[in-house]
Amino acid sequence: MLASVLGTESKTLRAQIDVTYGAEPAIGMLVPREMREKYTLKDGSTTEGRATYANFRRYQVKVDEKIGTVKK
């Protein structure tokens, strides 16, 4: 498993976002599995969130193109 952490802080707010990634064999790549967010204000109050991701699918587009000449 792979993870990333983004943190930042100002005079009034501290924020941290953690994302974990996992392999998705159906599409052959790493995808986000879970994201956790935490925001803490200077007064100590916090807001937290959690998102989970599943059911990944590969998006596909099929195009048929023909090149010809324009008759005048």
C-alpha positions, 0 to 999 in steps of 0.5 A: 500500500502507498500513502500520501500526506498533505499538511498545512498551517496558518495562524488560524487553521491547521489542515491535514489530508491523508490518502491511501492507495492500493492496486486495482487489478481490473484496471492495472493501476494504483487507485485511491482507497481512502481519504481522511481530512482533519481541520483544526481551528485556533480555538481547538474545534475540529472538523473531520471527514473520511471518504472511501472509494471502490468499484473502479472501472476503466473508461473507454472510448472507441473512435472510427475515423476516415480521411478523405478529400473534399470535392469542389 
